[in-house]
Amino acid sequence: MIVAPSLLSANFARLADDVDMINRSKAHWIHCDVMDGVFVPNISFGFPVIKAVAKITEKPLDVHLMIVNPDKYVSEVRDCGAAIMNVHYEACTHLHRTVQNIHAAGMKAAVTLNPATPVCMLNDIICELDMVLLMSVNPGFGGQSFIANTVNKVRELRALITATGSNALIEVDGGINATTGASVAKAGADALVAGNSIFSSVNPIIEIETLAAL
C-alpha cells in the first residue's frame, strides 16, 4: 500500500523535523493540500512552503489543489518539484485540457472527486489519468470522520479501471487510519493519504508502517 502522509496535519513550527520523520519512514509520497478559502472553506499553505519541503524531502510530492482555476498553476506546481498534480473534477471546466497540460509539464495527472461526485463522471477520461483521488471526507479541514460510502466508490472505481484497461491508481483521503484504511484497501485502493492518524500517533513511523502493510 502506498502511504502519503498529509502535510496539513504536520507541526508547522517544526516542519523540517516532521519531514525528516517521513524521510526515515516507509512512506512513499508526501501529500500537500493547497487550499484557497474559495473552493474549500479554509486556507492552508502555498508554493513557498512546498518548495521548501521539496528541498529537504526524499519522497515525491503529491500536490493536491483544492482551489478554483487550478489550470492557471500547472507551471508553478511543476516548478515546486511536484511529481503528481492533483486537481478537483469540480474545479475544472475543461478537465481533459487540464490533464493534457499537466502531462505536458512532466507531471503525473490525478483527478479528485468530492464525496457527492459519482465515479461515472470520469468514464470518458479515466484512461488519461495516472490516479484518481476519492475524498472520504468533505474537503477543507483535517480531522473529519470517514464517510462509509467511500468503500462502495472504491469498488465502483476499481471496476471502471478494470473494464477500461486504465492504469490509474486509486487514492483515498480523509479519516484514514488502520481500520478505515483496511476497508478501502480490501475494496481495491492503491494509496492512502493519512494526516491525524500519523501525526497524532505516539510513534508516527510505526503508524506509517502499519498503513503500508495493509
Disulfide bonds with the S-S distance in Angstrom:
none
